[in-house]
């Protein structure tokens, strides 16, 4: 038996079960073993059923109980609405206890009276102070003193699995156990090829792959139940580290390929030129901006294309760095492109860049719905702008996904900038890069990315962090409150409005008919109430408004003729009004941590102390325990990187980047939050392993990588391709 054999080689897998497993993607024995247990139950210590004296036995049954007992009076009981449960009485020879199973009606036909079973489950009192009862225990038949026909030395440590498609957990457990036993019996202890280099395995104290998979599915009697359930065991560590190492080797190979492939363009810029460009900005750069700008300048001066990610909290000044980089490209005879995820953000970038650098370079806006009106009232053809771009008469093109469409062509694209990268996938990033001949790439995000995600999703990029806000910014006070304290919130906002400040009121819905759960406040229904309560000039902004109407409202808010902006999350990014000192977020339980933090970043961007301290109030209705934890984390800190780490702990990496993100690697064994240290170790080891890849003893690893990176090895040199 071989782990690459079809799943039918596992004992008990017939045609029907094969179809069910195959439909769920489980085609080989190895696919089955990659389905790790969800948790483990410690059944090594057999207990006794409690007697009739509740007080004497109460302290002896604080958790799950493992006991060998016979069953009596097995029956199916129907309750209201035809819901049913299976009840029985367990007897271990000294005491009797009731047993109940929910949602498992088939047990009524499977369980036999008078036969010994191994039961494991929580022991509770019915009604809080009634008789003892085993609730929903696992149940295994013991035949001849042996559960499931195996040697019986107590309950042992038992893995608990999730379903595989339509195959129930109990059947998965039997199949995994049979597969491990079959592999050991036919192929010995090293039943799967070990590909992890011996040097790294010994240095980190990790078991061989076969030993790790065996221990995960069939833990030894000495295993720590705490380490197993926390996935801290050496076996779990071997699987996580190995998976991370393969991914980091792919990224390391991509980095080497980038470094060895030159770019055809050069920048006519030295430190003096960069300093002169920086003086065009009407404010002084922060220390962090100067540091990152130096890193960008060094990248652009090199022969290989730049691939750099700039992370910075809201208001840290990323756009200025992008603007200066685009200016240096224009002065070097190169075109630049800046791609934003939404038309609103693209329009705001276009306006701010034109105001900042419009006298020094030509700038155009390209969006999917673009149709610009000329001065005489006629409608210009969108192709006219595209023709100027294709002819090289536009230095900087700002746009949305329209930039990567076929109709947009560049004459000499040298620099590509992507804003809010977390809203794009790797495919879009690569599509924009293909618009030029190996252009430099600058990726920006105001949504802080957890370190582990940055090492995996953006591991082929060099990372810069803007960890300093412009001087004079005051900390934002954040409160979480309920609908019942609305008047108090209104009064706080009014005080800031009377001091000359401005306020946002953010709603989760435009109207109540959007198919979302009822009870959430909508802009159309509750907006007028907030406008009356605040008694200040107000405007309305949401995604269904025409661009002209939206721009006019935003301009009036920025100019001060409107003090209150009633809006949806269209203001989440790119809106910069220094006088805005208050924000109210309604239905806050419906927003994610990162989105809440982005919204809060719209206030507190000014430095005038007369406007009062910035205040963000998150108002929530009835919320779940998960939503309460999220809002507590939001109120506890304004540090975007701490929020990003907490967001990943609560929601997982897939939800943070979006399930459709092409760049998010799918890890079966490793967890980016839990196994952070093993990801860092894999990152540190990858370069050295890649250097030794062509050496002796690495045939198995080369085969693993060739499946992921076809053509990795150069056939002429027997070494990794550049």
C-alpha positions as CSV (number, residue, x, y, z in Angstrom):
1,X,0.0,0.0,0.0
2,X,1.3,3.5,-1.0
3,X,-0.1,6.9,0.1
4,X,-0.5,7.8,-3.5
5,X,-2.7,4.8,-4.2
6,X,-6.4,5.4,-4.9
7,X,-8.7,5.7,-1.9
8,X,-10.2,2.3,-2.8
9,X,-7.0,0.7,-1.5
10,X,-8.2,1.6,2.1
11,X,-10.1,-1.2,3.8
12,X,-13.9,-0.7,3.7
13,X,-14.0,1.7,0.7
14,X,-16.5,0.3,-1.8
15,X,-18.0,1.9,-4.9
16,X,-20.6,4.0,-3.0
17,X,-18.1,5.3,-0.4
18,X,-15.6,5.9,-3.2
19,X,-18.1,8.1,-5.0
20,X,-18.8,10.1,-1.9
21,X,-15.1,10.6,-1.0
22,X,-14.2,11.5,-4.6
23,X,-17.0,14.0,-4.9
24,X,-15.4,15.8,-1.9
25,X,-11.9,15.8,-3.4
26,X,-10.6,12.8,-1.5
27,X,-9.2,10.6,-4.3
28,X,-6.0,9.1,-2.8
29,X,-5.0,7.7,0.5
30,X,-2.9,10.8,1.1
31,X,-5.9,13.1,0.6
32,X,-7.6,11.2,3.4
33,X,-4.6,11.7,5.7
34,X,-4.4,15.4,4.9
35,X,-7.8,15.7,6.5
36,X,-6.5,16.3,10.1
37,X,-8.6,15.7,13.2
38,X,-10.4,18.7,14.6
39,X,-9.6,17.8,18.2
40,X,-8.6,15.0,20.5
41,X,-10.3,13.3,23.4
42,X,-8.4,11.9,26.3
43,X,-9.8,8.4,27.2
44,X,-6.7,7.0,28.8
45,X,-8.3,6.9,32.3
46,X,-11.4,4.8,32.7
47,X,-13.8,6.1,35.3
48,X,-16.9,4.8,37.1
49,X,-20.5,5.9,36.8
50,X,-21.6,7.9,39.8
51,X,-23.9,6.3,42.3
52,X,-27.2,7.6,43.8
53,X,-25.5,9.9,46.3
54,X,-25.2,13.1,44.2
55,X,-23.3,15.1,46.8
56,X,-20.6,12.5,47.2
57,X,-20.0,12.1,43.5
58,X,-20.5,15.7,42.3
59,X,-16.8,16.7,42.7
60,X,-15.7,13.5,41.0
61,X,-17.3,14.4,37.6
62,X,-16.2,17.9,36.6
63,X,-15.6,17.0,32.9
64,X,-15.9,14.3,30.3
65,X,-16.1,10.8,31.6
66,X,-14.7,7.6,29.9
67,X,-16.4,4.4,31.1
68,X,-17.1,0.9,29.9
69,X,-20.8,0.0,30.4
70,X,-23.6,-2.0,29.1
71,X,-26.7,-0.3,27.7
72,X,-30.3,-1.0,28.7
73,X,-33.7,0.3,27.6
74,X,-32.5,1.8,24.3
75,X,-35.3,3.7,22.7
76,X,-36.1,6.6,20.4
77,X,-38.2,9.4,22.0
78,X,-40.1,12.0,19.9
79,X,-40.6,15.5,21.2
80,X,-42.4,18.5,19.9
81,X,-42.3,19.3,16.2
82,X,-41.2,15.6,15.5
83,X,-37.7,16.2,16.9
84,X,-36.3,13.1,18.4
85,X,-33.6,11.8,20.7
86,X,-32.2,8.4,21.6
87,X,-32.3,7.5,25.3
88,X,-30.7,4.6,27.2
89,X,-29.5,3.5,30.6
90,X,-25.8,2.8,31.1
91,X,-24.7,0.2,33.7
92,X,-21.1,-0.5,34.7
93,X,-22.0,-3.1,37.3
94,X,-22.0,-0.7,40.2
95,X,-24.2,2.1,39.2
96,X,-26.8,3.2,36.5
97,X,-26.9,6.5,34.7
98,X,-29.2,7.8,31.9
99,X,-27.7,8.5,28.5
100,X,-29.1,10.7,25.8
101,X,-28.1,11.3,22.1
102,X,-29.4,14.2,20.0
103,X,-29.5,14.3,16.2
104,X,-28.4,10.7,16.0
105,X,-31.6,8.7,15.4
106,X,-29.8,5.8,13.7
107,X,-28.3,4.8,17.1
108,X,-31.7,3.4,18.1
109,X,-31.2,0.6,15.5
110,X,-27.5,0.2,15.9
111,X,-27.0,-0.1,19.7
112,X,-27.6,-3.5,21.3
113,X,-28.6,-4.1,24.9
114,X,-26.4,-6.1,27.1
115,X,-23.3,-5.5,25.1
116,X,-20.3,-3.6,26.5
117,X,-19.6,-0.2,25.0
118,X,-16.9,2.4,25.6
119,X,-18.7,5.7,26.3
120,X,-17.0,9.1,26.4
121,X,-18.8,12.4,27.1
122,X,-19.8,15.1,29.5
123,X,-21.6,14.0,32.7
124,X,-24.3,16.4,33.8
125,X,-27.3,16.6,36.0
126,X,-30.7,16.8,34.4
127,X,-32.4,20.1,35.3
128,X,-29.3,21.3,37.1
129,X,-29.8,19.3,40.3
130,X,-31.5,16.1,39.1
131,X,-30.0,12.7,38.4
132,X,-26.7,12.3,36.5
133,X,-26.8,11.9,32.7
134,X,-24.2,11.3,30.0
135,X,-25.0,13.8,27.2
136,X,-24.3,12.9,23.6
137,X,-21.3,10.7,24.3
138,X,-19.2,9.0,21.7
139,X,-19.9,5.3,21.7
140,X,-17.8,2.3,20.6
141,X,-18.7,-1.3,20.8
142,X,-16.3,-3.6,22.7
143,X,-16.2,-7.1,21.3
144,X,-14.4,-9.6,23.4
145,X,-12.7,-7.0,25.5
146,X,-11.5,-5.1,22.4
147,X,-13.2,-1.9,21.0
148,X,-13.6,-2.2,17.2
149,X,-11.6,-5.4,17.3
150,X,-8.3,-3.8,18.4
151,X,-6.3,-4.5,21.6
152,X,-8.1,-2.8,24.5
153,X,-5.7,-0.9,26.8
154,X,-8.2,1.7,27.9
155,X,-9.7,4.4,25.8
156,X,-6.4,6.0,24.7
157,X,-6.2,9.4,22.9
158,X,-8.8,9.5,20.2
159,X,-8.9,11.9,17.3
160,X,-12.2,13.5,16.4
161,X,-12.8,14.3,12.8
162,X,-15.0,16.5,10.7
163,X,-17.1,15.3,7.8
164,X,-15.6,14.7,4.4
165,X,-18.5,15.6,2.1
166,X,-21.3,13.2,2.9
167,X,-19.1,10.9,4.9
168,X,-19.8,11.2,8.6
169,X,-17.0,11.9,11.2
170,X,-17.2,8.4,12.7
171,X,-16.6,6.8,9.3
172,X,-13.7,9.2,8.6
173,X,-12.1,8.2,11.9
174,X,-12.3,4.5,11.0
175,X,-10.9,5.1,7.5
176,X,-8.0,7.1,8.7
177,X,-7.1,4.5,11.4
178,X,-7.3,1.7,8.8
179,X,-5.2,3.7,6.4
180,X,-2.4,4.3,8.9
181,X,-2.3,0.7,10.0
182,X,-2.3,-0.5,6.4
183,X,0.6,1.8,5.4
184,X,2.7,0.7,8.4
185,X,2.0,-3.0,7.8
186,X,2.9,-2.9,4.1
187,X,5.6,-0.2,3.9
188,X,7.1,0.0,7.4
189,X,7.6,3.0,9.6
190,X,8.8,5.2,6.7
191,X,5.8,4.6,4.6
192,X,5.9,8.1,2.9
193,X,8.9,9.7,1.2
194,X,10.7,12.2,3.5
195,X,11.5,15.4,1.5
196,X,12.4,17.9,4.3
197,X,16.2,18.5,4.4
198,X,17.8,16.7,7.2
199,X,19.7,19.8,8.4
200,X,16.5,21.8,9.0
201,X,14.6,18.8,10.4
202,X,17.3,18.1,13.0
203,X,17.9,21.8,13.8
204,X,14.2,22.4,14.6
205,X,13.7,19.0,16.4
206,X,11.0,17.8,14.0
207,X,10.0,14.2,13.4
208,X,10.1,12.5,10.0
209,X,7.0,13.0,7.8
210,X,5.7,9.4,8.2
211,X,6.1,9.7,12.0
212,X,4.3,13.0,12.1
213,X,1.3,11.8,10.1
214,X,1.1,8.6,12.1
215,X,1.2,10.6,15.4
216,X,-1.5,13.0,14.2
217,X,-3.9,10.3,13.3
218,X,-2.9,7.7,15.9
219,X,-1.4,9.5,18.9
220,X,0.8,7.6,21.3
221,X,-0.2,6.9,24.9
222,X,2.4,9.5,26.0
223,X,1.1,12.3,23.9
224,X,0.1,15.6,25.6
225,X,-3.7,16.1,25.1
226,X,-3.1,19.9,25.6
227,X,-0.4,20.1,22.9
228,X,-2.5,18.0,20.5
229,X,-5.6,20.1,20.8
230,X,-3.6,23.3,20.5
231,X,-1.7,21.8,17.6
232,X,1.6,22.5,19.4
233,X,2.8,18.9,19.2
234,X,6.0,18.1,17.3
235,X,3.9,16.2,14.7
236,X,1.7,19.2,14.0
237,X,4.8,21.5,13.9
238,X,6.4,19.2,11.3
239,X,3.4,19.5,9.0
240,X,3.0,23.2,9.4
241,X,6.7,24.0,8.9
242,X,6.9,21.8,5.9
243,X,4.0,23.4,4.3
244,X,5.3,26.9,5.0
245,X,8.8,26.0,3.7
246,X,7.4,24.8,0.3
247,X,5.5,28.1,-0.1
248,X,8.5,30.2,1.0
249,X,10.7,28.4,-1.4
250,X,8.4,29.3,-4.2
251,X,8.5,33.0,-3.1
252,X,12.3,32.8,-2.7
253,X,12.6,31.5,-6.3
254,X,10.4,34.3,-7.6
255,X,12.5,36.9,-5.8
256,X,15.7,35.5,-7.3
257,X,14.1,35.5,-10.7
258,X,13.1,39.1,-10.3
259,X,16.5,40.2,-9.2
260,X,18.2,38.5,-12.1
261,X,15.9,39.9,-14.8
262,X,16.8,43.5,-15.6
263,X,14.5,46.3,-16.7
264,X,15.0,48.2,-19.9
265,X,14.4,51.7,-18.5
266,X,16.5,53.9,-16.2
267,X,15.6,56.9,-14.0
268,X,17.5,60.1,-14.5
269,X,17.5,61.0,-10.8
270,X,20.0,61.3,-8.0
271,X,19.6,62.3,-4.4
272,X,19.7,66.0,-5.4
273,X,16.8,65.4,-7.8
274,X,14.8,63.6,-5.2
275,X,15.4,66.3,-2.6
276,X,14.2,69.0,-5.2
277,X,11.1,67.0,-5.9
278,X,10.3,66.7,-2.2
279,X,10.4,70.4,-1.9
280,X,7.4,70.7,-4.2
281,X,5.2,69.2,-1.4
282,X,3.7,72.0,0.6
283,X,4.6,70.4,4.0
284,X,7.6,68.7,5.5
285,X,7.8,64.9,5.2
286,X,7.9,62.8,8.4
287,X,10.9,60.8,9.3
288,X,9.1,57.6,8.3
289,X,8.2,59.1,4.9
290,X,11.8,60.2,4.2
291,X,13.0,56.7,5.2
292,X,10.6,54.9,2.9
293,X,11.1,57.4,0.1
294,X,14.9,56.6,0.3
295,X,14.0,52.9,0.0
296,X,11.9,53.6,-3.1
297,X,14.7,55.8,-4.6
298,X,17.2,53.0,-4.1
299,X,14.9,50.5,-5.7
300,X,14.2,52.7,-8.8
301,X,18.0,53.2,-9.3
302,X,18.7,49.4,-9.5
303,X,18.8,47.4,-12.7
304,X,16.0,45.0,-11.6
305,X,12.4,46.0,-11.3
306,X,11.1,47.3,-8.0
307,X,8.5,45.2,-6.2
308,X,7.7,47.1,-2.9
309,X,4.8,47.1,-0.6
310,X,4.3,50.2,1.5
311,X,2.1,49.7,4.6
312,X,0.9,52.7,6.5
313,X,-1.9,53.4,8.8
314,X,-4.7,55.8,7.7
315,X,-3.3,59.3,7.3
316,X,0.4,58.3,7.3
317,X,1.1,59.9,3.9
318,X,1.5,57.0,1.4
319,X,0.0,59.0,-1.5
320,X,2.7,61.7,-1.3
321,X,5.4,59.0,-1.8
322,X,3.5,57.6,-4.8
323,X,3.2,61.2,-6.2
324,X,6.9,61.9,-5.9
325,X,7.8,58.5,-7.4
326,X,5.5,59.3,-10.4
327,X,7.1,62.7,-10.8
328,X,10.6,61.2,-11.0
329,X,9.3,58.8,-13.6
330,X,7.9,61.6,-15.7
331,X,11.2,63.5,-15.4
332,X,12.9,60.4,-16.7
333,X,10.7,60.2,-19.8
334,X,8.6,57.3,-18.3
335,X,4.8,56.9,-17.8
336,X,3.2,56.0,-14.5
337,X,-0.1,54.3,-13.7
338,X,-2.0,54.5,-10.4
339,X,-4.8,51.9,-10.0
340,X,-7.4,52.3,-7.2
341,X,-10.2,49.8,-6.4
342,X,-13.2,52.2,-6.7
343,X,-14.1,55.1,-9.0
344,X,-14.6,57.4,-6.0
345,X,-11.0,56.7,-4.7
346,X,-9.6,57.0,-8.2
347,X,-11.4,60.4,-8.7
348,X,-10.1,61.6,-5.3
349,X,-6.5,60.6,-6.2
350,X,-6.8,62.3,-9.6
351,X,-8.0,65.5,-8.0
352,X,-5.4,65.6,-5.2
353,X,-2.5,64.6,-7.6
354,X,-3.6,67.2,-10.2
355,X,-3.6,69.9,-7.4
356,X,-0.3,68.8,-6.1
357,X,1.7,68.1,-9.3
358,X,-0.5,69.2,-12.2
359,X,1.8,72.0,-13.1
360,X,4.8,69.6,-13.4
361,X,3.3,66.7,-15.3
362,X,0.3,65.7,-17.4
363,X,-2.3,63.6,-15.5
364,X,-5.4,61.8,-16.9
365,X,-8.3,59.8,-15.3
366,X,-9.5,56.5,-16.8
367,X,-12.5,54.6,-15.3
368,X,-15.0,52.1,-16.7
369,X,-17.8,54.7,-16.8
370,X,-15.7,57.6,-18.0
371,X,-17.3,59.9,-20.5
372,X,-15.9,63.4,-20.0
373,X,-17.8,66.5,-21.2
374,X,-15.8,69.2,-23.0
375,X,-16.1,72.9,-22.5
376,X,-18.5,73.4,-25.4
377,X,-21.0,70.9,-23.9
378,X,-20.3,68.2,-26.4
379,X,-19.2,64.7,-25.3
380,X,-15.7,63.7,-26.0
381,X,-14.8,60.3,-27.1
382,X,-13.1,58.2,-24.4
383,X,-10.7,57.1,-27.1
384,X,-9.2,60.6,-27.2
385,X,-7.7,60.1,-23.7
386,X,-6.6,56.6,-24.5
387,X,-4.9,57.7,-27.7
388,X,-2.9,60.3,-25.8
389,X,-1.9,57.6,-23.3
390,X,-0.9,55.3,-26.1
391,X,1.1,58.1,-27.8
392,X,3.0,58.8,-24.5
393,X,1.6,62.3,-24.1
394,X,0.2,61.5,-20.6
395,X,2.7,61.2,-17.8
396,X,0.5,59.7,-15.1
397,X,-2.8,57.8,-15.6
398,X,-5.0,57.4,-12.6
399,X,-7.8,54.8,-12.8
400,X,-9.6,51.7,-11.7
401,X,-9.6,48.2,-13.2
402,X,-10.1,50.0,-16.6
403,X,-6.3,50.4,-16.6
404,X,-5.8,46.6,-17.1
405,X,-8.4,46.4,-19.9
406,X,-7.2,45.8,-23.4
407,X,-8.2,49.2,-24.6
408,X,-5.7,51.0,-22.3
409,X,-2.2,50.9,-23.8
410,X,0.9,52.7,-22.7
411,X,3.8,53.9,-24.8
412,X,6.5,53.5,-22.1
413,X,5.1,52.5,-18.7
414,X,7.9,52.5,-16.2
415,X,6.1,52.7,-12.9
416,X,2.9,51.0,-11.7
417,X,1.3,52.0,-8.4
418,X,-1.6,50.0,-6.8
419,X,-3.5,51.6,-4.0
420,X,-5.4,49.5,-1.4
421,X,-3.7,46.3,-2.7
422,X,-5.8,44.1,-0.3
423,X,-8.8,44.7,-2.6
424,X,-7.0,43.3,-5.6
425,X,-5.7,39.9,-6.3
426,X,-2.2,38.9,-7.5
427,X,-3.7,38.4,-11.0
428,X,-4.7,42.1,-11.3
429,X,-1.3,43.2,-10.0
430,X,0.4,41.1,-12.7
431,X,-2.0,42.3,-15.4
432,X,-1.0,45.9,-14.7
433,X,2.7,45.0,-14.7
434,X,2.3,43.4,-18.1
435,X,1.2,46.8,-19.5
436,X,4.8,47.7,-19.6
437,X,8.1,45.9,-20.1
438,X,9.1,44.8,-16.5
439,X,7.9,48.1,-14.9
440,X,8.7,49.0,-11.3
441,X,5.8,48.2,-9.0
442,X,4.8,50.1,-5.9
443,X,2.0,48.5,-3.9
444,X,0.2,50.6,-1.1
445,X,-2.3,49.7,1.5
446,X,-3.9,51.7,4.3
447,X,-5.3,48.5,5.8
448,X,-2.5,47.1,7.9
449,X,-1.7,43.6,7.0
450,X,-0.7,41.1,9.7
451,X,2.9,40.2,9.6
452,X,2.2,36.6,8.7
453,X,0.0,37.5,5.8
454,X,2.6,40.0,4.5
455,X,5.2,37.1,4.5
456,X,2.9,34.8,2.5
457,X,0.6,36.8,0.2
458,X,3.2,39.5,-0.4
459,X,6.3,37.5,0.3
460,X,7.7,38.3,-3.1
461,X,7.7,42.0,-2.3
462,X,10.0,44.1,-0.2
463,X,8.0,45.6,2.6
464,X,8.2,49.2,3.9
465,X,6.2,50.4,6.9
466,X,5.1,54.0,7.6
467,X,4.9,53.9,11.3
468,X,4.7,57.6,12.0
469,X,1.8,60.0,11.6
470,X,2.3,63.7,10.6
471,X,3.0,66.0,13.6
472,X,0.1,67.6,15.5
473,X,-2.3,64.7,15.1
474,X,-4.3,64.2,18.2
475,X,-5.4,60.7,19.4
476,X,-8.9,59.7,18.6
477,X,-11.2,58.7,21.5
478,X,-13.3,55.7,20.6
479,X,-16.5,54.7,22.4
480,X,-18.9,51.8,21.9
481,X,-22.4,52.5,23.0
482,X,-26.0,51.4,22.3
483,X,-29.1,52.9,20.8
484,X,-30.4,53.8,24.2
485,X,-27.6,56.4,24.7
486,X,-28.3,58.3,21.5
487,X,-29.0,61.6,23.0
488,X,-25.6,61.6,24.8
489,X,-23.9,60.9,21.5
490,X,-25.8,63.7,19.8
491,X,-24.7,66.2,22.5
492,X,-21.0,65.2,22.1
493,X,-21.2,65.7,18.3
494,X,-23.0,69.0,18.7
495,X,-20.2,70.4,20.9
496,X,-17.7,69.7,18.2
497,X,-19.8,71.2,15.5
498,X,-20.2,74.4,17.6
499,X,-16.4,74.6,17.7
500,X,-16.2,74.7,14.0
501,X,-15.7,71.0,13.4
502,X,-17.4,68.6,11.0
503,X,-19.0,65.2,11.5
504,X,-19.7,62.0,9.6
505,X,-22.7,59.8,10.4
506,X,-22.2,56.4,8.7
507,X,-25.0,54.0,8.0
508,X,-24.7,50.3,7.0
509,X,-27.5,50.5,4.4
510,X,-28.8,53.0,1.9
511,X,-32.4,51.9,2.4
512,X,-34.1,49.1,4.3
513,X,-34.9,47.0,1.2
514,X,-31.5,45.7,0.4
515,X,-32.1,42.1,1.5
516,X,-30.1,42.4,4.7
517,X,-31.3,41.5,8.2
518,X,-34.1,43.8,9.4
519,X,-33.5,46.2,12.2
520,X,-30.4,47.8,10.8
521,X,-30.5,51.6,10.5
522,X,-30.6,52.8,6.9
523,X,-29.6,56.1,5.5
524,X,-32.9,56.9,3.9
525,X,-34.9,56.1,7.0
526,X,-32.7,57.4,9.8
527,X,-30.7,60.0,8.0
528,X,-33.3,62.7,8.4
529,X,-33.6,62.0,12.1
530,X,-29.9,62.5,12.6
531,X,-30.0,65.7,10.5
532,X,-32.8,67.1,12.7
533,X,-31.1,66.0,15.9
534,X,-27.7,67.6,15.0
535,X,-29.4,70.8,13.7
536,X,-26.5,71.7,11.3
537,X,-26.2,72.0,7.5
538,X,-25.9,68.5,6.1
539,X,-25.4,66.6,2.9
540,X,-25.9,63.0,1.8
541,X,-23.4,60.7,0.0
542,X,-23.8,57.1,-1.1
543,X,-22.8,54.8,-3.9
544,X,-25.9,55.2,-6.0
545,X,-25.5,59.0,-6.5
546,X,-24.2,60.3,-9.8
547,X,-20.5,61.3,-9.7
548,X,-21.3,65.0,-10.2
549,X,-23.8,65.1,-7.4
550,X,-21.4,63.2,-5.1
551,X,-18.5,65.4,-5.9
552,X,-20.5,68.6,-5.3
553,X,-21.6,67.4,-1.8
554,X,-18.0,66.4,-0.9
555,X,-16.7,69.7,-2.1
556,X,-19.3,71.6,0.1
557,X,-18.4,69.4,3.1
558,X,-14.7,70.1,2.6
559,X,-15.4,73.9,2.2
560,X,-17.5,74.0,5.3
561,X,-20.9,75.0,3.9
562,X,-22.0,71.5,5.0
563,X,-21.0,70.5,8.6
564,X,-22.6,67.0,8.7
565,X,-22.1,64.3,6.1
566,X,-24.7,61.5,6.2
567,X,-23.0,58.6,4.3
568,X,-22.5,54.9,3.7
569,X,-19.0,53.3,3.6
570,X,-18.2,55.1,0.3
571,X,-16.2,57.5,2.6
572,X,-14.1,54.5,3.9
573,X,-11.0,55.5,2.0
574,X,-9.5,58.5,0.3
575,X,-11.6,61.2,2.0
576,X,-9.4,63.9,3.7
577,X,-11.2,66.7,5.5
578,X,-8.9,68.0,8.3
579,X,-11.8,69.8,10.1
580,X,-13.7,66.5,10.6
581,X,-13.5,65.7,14.3
582,X,-16.5,63.5,14.9
583,X,-17.8,60.2,13.5
584,X,-20.9,58.2,14.5
585,X,-21.0,54.6,13.1
586,X,-24.5,53.1,13.2
587,X,-25.1,49.3,13.1
588,X,-21.4,49.0,14.0
589,X,-21.8,45.3,14.7
590,X,-22.1,44.7,11.0
591,X,-18.7,46.0,10.1
592,X,-15.4,44.2,10.3
593,X,-12.5,45.4,12.4
594,X,-10.4,46.7,9.5
595,X,-13.4,48.5,8.0
596,X,-14.2,50.2,11.4
597,X,-10.6,51.3,11.6
598,X,-10.6,52.7,8.1
599,X,-13.8,54.6,8.8
600,X,-12.3,56.0,12.0
601,X,-9.3,57.2,10.0
602,X,-11.4,59.8,8.3
603,X,-11.4,62.0,11.4
604,X,-8.6,63.5,13.5
605,X,-6.6,64.4,10.4
606,X,-6.3,68.1,11.3
607,X,-4.0,69.9,13.8
608,X,-6.2,72.8,15.1
609,X,-6.8,72.3,18.8
610,X,-9.7,74.7,18.7
611,X,-11.8,72.0,16.9
612,X,-11.7,69.8,20.0
613,X,-10.4,66.2,20.5
614,X,-11.6,63.8,17.7
615,X,-14.3,61.4,18.8
616,X,-15.6,58.2,17.2
617,X,-18.7,56.6,18.5
618,X,-19.7,53.1,17.4
619,X,-23.4,52.5,18.1
620,X,-24.6,48.9,18.2
621,X,-27.9,47.2,18.6
622,X,-28.3,43.6,19.8
623,X,-25.0,42.0,18.9
624,X,-23.5,38.5,19.2
625,X,-20.6,37.6,21.5
626,X,-18.3,37.7,18.4
627,X,-19.4,41.2,17.5
628,X,-18.9,42.4,21.0
629,X,-15.3,41.1,21.0
630,X,-14.7,42.8,17.7
631,X,-16.1,46.2,19.0
632,X,-14.1,45.9,22.3
633,X,-10.9,45.4,20.3
634,X,-11.8,48.4,18.1
635,X,-12.3,50.7,21.1
636,X,-9.1,49.4,22.8
637,X,-6.6,50.7,20.3
638,X,-6.1,53.0,17.3
639,X,-2.9,51.0,16.3
640,X,-3.8,49.6,12.9
641,X,-1.3,46.8,13.1
642,X,-2.6,45.6,16.4
643,X,-6.1,45.7,15.0
644,X,-5.0,43.7,11.9
645,X,-3.5,41.0,14.1
646,X,-6.7,40.8,16.2
647,X,-8.8,40.8,13.1
648,X,-7.0,37.8,11.8
649,X,-7.3,36.0,15.1
650,X,-11.0,36.5,15.1
651,X,-11.9,36.0,11.4
652,X,-8.9,34.2,9.8
653,X,-6.8,35.2,6.9
654,X,-9.4,34.2,4.2
655,X,-11.9,36.7,5.5
656,X,-9.4,39.5,5.9
657,X,-8.2,39.4,2.3
658,X,-11.5,38.1,0.8
659,X,-12.2,34.6,-0.3
660,X,-11.7,35.4,-3.9
661,X,-8.2,36.8,-3.5
662,X,-6.0,35.0,-6.0
663,X,-3.0,35.7,-3.8
664,X,-4.1,34.0,-0.6
665,X,-2.3,30.6,-0.2
666,X,-4.4,27.8,1.0
667,X,-2.7,26.1,3.9
668,X,-4.1,22.7,5.1
669,X,-1.8,22.2,8.0
670,X,-0.4,25.6,9.1
671,X,-2.4,28.4,10.7
672,X,-0.9,31.9,10.1
673,X,-1.9,33.2,13.5
674,X,-1.1,30.1,15.6
675,X,2.0,28.9,13.8
676,X,3.7,32.3,13.3
677,X,7.0,31.1,14.6
678,X,7.2,28.3,12.1
679,X,6.3,30.7,9.3
680,X,9.2,32.9,10.3
681,X,11.5,29.9,10.5
682,X,10.5,28.8,7.1
683,X,11.1,32.3,5.7
684,X,14.6,32.4,7.2
685,X,15.5,28.9,6.0
686,X,14.2,29.2,2.4
687,X,17.2,31.0,0.9
688,X,19.7,28.5,2.3
689,X,17.6,25.5,1.3
690,X,17.3,27.0,-2.3
691,X,21.1,27.3,-2.4
692,X,21.5,23.6,-1.6
693,X,18.7,22.4,-3.8
694,X,20.9,21.0,-6.5
695,X,23.1,19.1,-4.0
696,X,22.9,15.5,-3.0
697,X,20.2,14.2,-0.8
698,X,17.6,16.7,-2.0
699,X,16.0,14.7,-4.8
700,X,12.7,14.4,-2.9
701,X,12.5,18.1,-2.2
702,X,13.2,18.9,-5.9
703,X,10.4,16.7,-6.9
704,X,8.0,18.5,-4.5
705,X,9.0,21.9,-5.9
706,X,9.0,20.8,-9.5
707,X,5.3,20.0,-9.1
708,X,4.7,23.6,-7.9
709,X,7.3,25.4,-10.1
710,X,7.6,23.6,-13.4
711,X,11.0,24.1,-14.9
712,X,12.6,25.2,-11.7
713,X,15.8,23.3,-12.3
714,X,18.0,24.3,-15.2
715,X,18.7,21.1,-17.2
716,X,22.0,22.4,-18.4
717,X,23.4,23.4,-15.0
718,X,21.4,21.1,-12.7
719,X,20.7,24.2,-10.5
720,X,17.6,26.3,-9.7
721,X,16.6,28.5,-12.5
722,X,17.1,32.3,-11.8
